[in-house]
Amino acid sequence: MKAIRIALIGDCDETVVAHQAIPRALQLSAEQVGIEVNATWLPTDQIHDTSWLKNFDALWCVPASPYRSMDGALLAIRYARENNVPFLGTCGGFQHAVIEYARNVLGWYDADHAETSPDAARSVIALLTCSLVEKSETLRLQPHTKLANAYGTLETHEGYHCSYGINPQFREALTAASLKMSAEDNGGELRAVELDSHPFFVATLFQPERAALRGEAPPIVAAFLSAARNKISHRH
């Protein structure tokens, strides 16, 4: 099998811890799955249409937002969602996956991010009550979700670098249909979602890639790569 082609949707910054961790996370996970991976950064301000996206087997929307182009990030996420392309969103990728779903599935065209649009009428992503910048916490995973299946357990301890998450005001409406909650913290705050109508579409507010800095393959990254391999296998 040819190397799996992964697009990293985001604006590469070597000073960002998550960006340092992602190549290592992919390498460790690829070794665990038994495949080769080629990863390419796609800057958000260079995504104007889907022509580049069609060259990849899976898309990972990575941390460190605000992105240079929210529209570019949302276009990539929509492409993955509508075309059953394996998708992983972490931190900023989680936030923008929620916005894309709200706008294009729920029809909330004014759905926005409070960090970049503080006066938006419908900030589905809002400032967290307690910042999670360089914090970690124990999470409860929902049974029978892709996230729980990847970890093989219903509990994990993960690290963050974020100050924004799902606005509790919109949580119930956001997760009432195909977008499902797959992890929450001990206080009941939503920390991960996935689409049950998609082969693999998982987004986490936490940064699972950080496990690679401890020399560990992040389980959800390995599952992401396995989904990409399966998609290629079914194509041939």
C-alpha positions in Angstrom: 0.0 0.0 0.0 1.2 3.5 -0.8 1.9 5.9 2.0 -1.3 7.5 3.4 -1.4 11.2 2.5 -2.5 13.4 5.4 -3.3 17.1 5.0 -2.6 19.2 8.2 -5.1 22.1 8.0 -3.5 25.0 9.8 -0.8 27.6 9.9 2.5 25.9 10.9 4.3 27.5 13.8 7.3 25.7 15.2 6.9 27.5 18.6 3.4 25.8 19.1 3.8 22.7 21.3 1.0 20.9 19.4 2.7 21.6 16.1 5.9 20.1 17.5 4.0 17.0 18.6 2.0 16.3 15.5 4.7 14.9 13.3 5.9 12.6 16.1 2.3 11.6 16.8 1.8 10.6 13.2 5.1 8.7 13.1 4.4 6.7 16.3 0.8 6.0 15.2 1.8 5.0 11.7 4.3 2.5 13.2 1.6 1.1 15.5 -0.8 0.7 12.6 1.8 -0.6 10.3 1.6 2.0 7.5 3.6 4.8 6.0 2.4 8.4 6.3 3.2 11.5 4.3 1.9 14.7 6.0 1.7 18.1 4.3 0.8 21.4 5.9 -1.9 23.3 4.1 -2.0 26.9 5.3 -5.6 28.0 5.7 -5.1 31.2 3.6 -4.1 29.0 0.7 -7.3 26.9 0.7 -9.7 28.7 -1.7 -11.3 25.6 -3.3 -11.2 21.8 -2.9 -8.6 21.1 -5.6 -5.8 20.6 -3.2 -7.9 18.7 -0.7 -8.7 16.0 -3.3 -5.0 14.9 -3.2 -5.2 13.7 0.4 -6.6 10.5 2.1 -7.5 12.2 5.4 -7.6 15.7 6.9 -6.4 16.8 10.3 -7.5 20.4 11.4 -4.8 21.3 13.9 -4.5 23.6 16.9 -3.3 27.3 17.0 -6.3 29.4 16.0 -7.3 32.0 15.1 -6.3 30.7 11.7 -5.1 33.1 9.0 -8.3 32.2 7.1 -11.3 30.8 8.9 -13.0 30.4 5.5 -10.1 28.1 4.4 -10.4 26.0 7.5 -14.2 25.7 7.3 -14.0 24.8 3.6 -11.6 21.9 4.4 -13.8 20.7 7.2 -16.9 20.8 5.1 -15.1 18.9 2.3 -14.1 16.1 4.7 -17.6 15.9 6.2 -19.5 15.9 2.9 -17.2 13.5 1.2 -16.7 10.9 4.0 -13.0 11.7 4.2 -11.5 10.7 7.6 -11.3 13.8 9.7 -9.6 14.7 13.0 -9.9 18.1 14.6 -8.0 19.0 17.7 -8.3 22.2 19.8 -8.9 24.9 17.2 -9.9 22.1 14.8 -12.6 21.1 17.3 -13.9 24.6 17.5 -14.1 25.1 13.8 -15.7 21.7 13.2 -18.5 22.8 15.5 -18.9 26.1 13.6 -18.9 24.3 10.2 -21.6 21.9 11.4 -23.7 24.7 12.9 -23.5 26.8 9.7 -23.9 24.1 7.0 -25.9 21.3 8.6 -28.1 23.2 11.1 -28.4 26.3 8.9 -27.1 28.7 11.6 -25.4 30.9 9.1 -24.5 33.4 11.8 -22.8 30.8 13.9 -19.4 32.2 14.9 -16.4 32.2 17.2 -16.3 34.6 20.1 -12.5 35.0 19.8 -12.7 36.5 16.3 -16.2 37.8 16.5 -16.8 38.9 20.1 -20.1 40.7 19.2 -21.6 37.8 17.2 -25.2 37.1 18.0 -24.7 33.3 17.9 -21.3 32.5 19.3 -21.4 28.7 19.3 -17.7 28.8 20.5 -17.4 31.0 23.6 -14.9 31.8 26.3 -14.5 29.0 28.8 -15.4 29.7 32.4 -12.1 28.3 33.4 -9.1 28.7 30.9 -7.5 25.4 29.8 -4.2 27.0 28.7 -1.5 24.4 29.6 -3.9 22.5 31.8 -4.8 18.8 31.9 -7.8 16.9 33.2 -9.4 13.5 33.4 -12.2 12.9 30.8 -15.1 10.5 30.7 -15.6 8.9 27.2 -19.0 7.9 26.0 -19.5 4.2 25.5 -19.7 2.9 21.9 -18.1 6.0 20.4 -15.1 6.0 18.0 -13.2 7.9 20.7 -13.9 5.3 23.4 -13.2 2.5 21.0 -9.9 4.0 20.1 -8.8 4.3 23.7 -10.2 1.0 24.8 -11.4 2.6 28.0 -14.0 5.1 29.3 -11.5 7.4 30.9 -8.4 9.3 29.8 -6.2 12.1 31.0 -5.4 14.8 28.4 -3.7 18.2 28.0 -5.0 21.4 26.6 -4.0 24.8 25.4 -7.2 26.7 24.9 -9.5 29.3 26.3 -12.6 28.7 24.1 -15.1 25.8 23.9 -18.7 25.0 23.0 -21.1 27.6 24.3 -23.4 25.8 26.9 -26.3 27.8 25.5 -26.2 25.9 22.3 -24.9 22.5 23.4 -28.3 20.7 23.4 -29.2 21.9 19.9 -25.8 21.2 18.5 -25.7 17.6 19.7 -29.4 16.7 19.1 -28.9 15.1 15.7 -25.8 13.5 14.0 -23.2 15.5 16.0 -22.8 13.5 19.2 -20.9 14.3 22.4 -18.2 11.7 22.9 -16.3 13.1 25.9 -16.9 15.4 28.9 -14.9 16.4 31.9 -15.8 15.6 35.5 -17.9 18.7 35.7 -20.0 17.6 32.7 -18.4 20.1 30.2 -18.3 18.9 26.6 -14.8 18.1 25.4 -15.2 16.0 22.2 -17.7 15.4 19.5 -18.1 13.0 16.5 -20.4 12.5 13.7 -22.2 9.1 13.9 -23.2 9.5 10.2 -19.6 9.6 9.0 -17.0 6.8 8.7 -14.5 8.8 10.9 -15.2 12.4 11.9 -13.9 13.1 15.5 -13.0 16.4 17.1 -11.5 17.0 20.5 -11.0 20.2 22.4 -8.0 18.6 24.1 -4.7 17.9 22.3 -4.2 14.1 22.1 -1.1 14.7 20.0 0.8 15.8 23.2 1.1 12.1 24.2 3.7 11.8 21.4 6.0 14.1 23.4 6.1 11.3 26.0 6.9 8.8 23.4 3.3 7.4 23.2 1.2 6.9 20.1 -2.1 8.8 20.7 -4.9 6.2 20.4 -7.2 8.6 18.4 -4.5 9.4 15.9 -3.9 5.7 15.3 -7.6 5.2 14.8 -7.6 8.2 12.4 -4.8 6.6 10.3 -6.6 3.2 10.4 -9.7 4.9 9.0 -7.7 6.4 6.2 -6.1 3.1 5.4 -9.6 1.4 5.3 -10.9 4.1 3.0 -8.0 3.5 0.6 -8.5 -0.3 0.8 -12.2 0.0 -0.1 -11.3 2.2 -3.1 -9.2 -0.5 -4.7 
